[in-house]
Amino acid sequence: MRWKEEILELAPYQPGKSIDEVKRQYGLDHIVKLASNENPFGCSQKALNAIRDYESSLALYPDGYATDIRTSLSEFLGVELNQLIFGNGSDENIQIISRALLRSGYNTVMASPTFSQYKHNAIIEGAEVREVPLVSGEHDLEGMLAAIDDKTNIVWLCSPNNPTGTYIPEKDLISFLERVPKETLVVLDEAYYEYVVAEDYHQSIDLVKQYENLIVLRTFSKIYGLASQRIGYGISNEKVIRTLEPVRQPFNTSTFAQIAAISALLDQEYVVECRQRNREGLEQFYQFCDKHQLSYMKSQTNFILIDFKVDGNEVFQYLLERGYIVRSGSGLGFPTSVRITIGSKEQNIGVQQVIEQFVNERKNKAALSNH
Ligand SMILES: *Cc1c(COP(=O)(O)O)cnc(C)c1O
């Protein structure tokens, strides 16, 4: 068969291990998953009720225009209906944008390390990938600008960035947008937007009004706790959205995803509560790391990247065998770190106890080998 050469080198996405898999493998009966940045408190009860109370036929296709969630979201954000595009998660929006703009002979610019799907989709489309290393965990915007040329069709910004948790301050973002060529689409991935507390974080809806080559991506998978339902959205001007729309599959977001998303969106009280509880968890993680002299990056998300200065896979395995699934940094571009999703208070204390045990065992080993 004449496969696209580009895809032959690609590996399928490696998801975090599932709870059932780990239970079976290690004979454990209590597993805590802190690997994929899901909301440990689940979704709003109102979203669950909306799905439970759904009464129409399962035989009918979903509303391909996602009219009701589109209407709710346009009111909530203060944008027009035709400034929104819905995807089967942000993952699909990344795919749609890549399909629409990337091909052989053109290139795309992104940070490194950052969210893996930008590069993955660019490779499938045959575009050249230009990765600009993070500097101290942050986007090197000047370096990214320097990497852009007249064949750059997309530049990806992830703010807050996965897997570092760092964000781009608004003034830096504006200075960047001012200088990016108008022919280059800037994709600003804000998957963790609702978790941000930094005061100089970007007001991206305002920026969408000013820069016609900007699209913002958000999702219901993270703070809204609806990762299983697969729904995310893009915000841009009507021209960009209109051009992307034909690339989208006609029925790409499910009926349940749409109705759950409406109720979740309307329950902002729950969002505020989750953000606060997450912040408390993060602060407590900082204290824990300080106490044990573990270095970490300050995070605006619901995860923390901790550098253990040893093989991240080893830390991952140690935690796994004791019932905690986290993400090894080795697959994320930080080989001596692990990325841990902030859980409930109880989960955080639990995983920290195991980390403490790990750190102490390492210390004892080191002390013994010094004798
Ligand atoms: C989780 C995540 C996504 C994907 O979210 P979905 O909406 O579940 O597809 C996109 N971008 C970043 C940075 C993420 O962390």
PDBQT file of the ligand as one rigid body, heavy atoms in Angstrom, charges set to zero:
ROOT
HETATM    1  C1  LIG A 401      -5.927  17.952  27.743  1.00  0.00    +0.000 C 
HETATM    2  C2  LIG A 401      -5.421  18.879  26.725  1.00  0.00    +0.000 A 
HETATM    3  C3  LIG A 401      -6.028  18.998  25.468  1.00  0.00    +0.000 A 
HETATM    4  C4  LIG A 401      -7.061  18.044  24.963  1.00  0.00    +0.000 C 
HETATM    5  O1  LIG A 401      -8.245  18.208  25.538  1.00  0.00    +0.000 OA
HETATM    6  P1  LIG A 401      -9.545  17.480  24.974  1.00  0.00    +0.000 P 
HETATM    7  O2  LIG A 401     -10.512  18.563  24.897  1.00  0.00    +0.000 OA
HETATM    8  O3  LIG A 401      -9.864  16.431  25.979  1.00  0.00    +0.000 OA
HETATM    9  O4  LIG A 401      -9.231  16.869  23.634  1.00  0.00    +0.000 OA
HETATM   10  C5  LIG A 401      -5.574  19.977  24.604  1.00  0.00    +0.000 A 
HETATM   11  N1  LIG A 401      -4.556  20.773  24.927  1.00  0.00    +0.000 NA
HETATM   12  C6  LIG A 401      -3.921  20.661  26.110  1.00  0.00    +0.000 A 
HETATM   13  C7  LIG A 401      -2.798  21.569  26.414  1.00  0.00    +0.000 C 
HETATM   14  C8  LIG A 401      -4.327  19.704  27.037  1.00  0.00    +0.000 A 
HETATM   15  O5  LIG A 401      -3.664  19.571  28.189  1.00  0.00    +0.000 OA
ENDROOT
TORSDOF 0
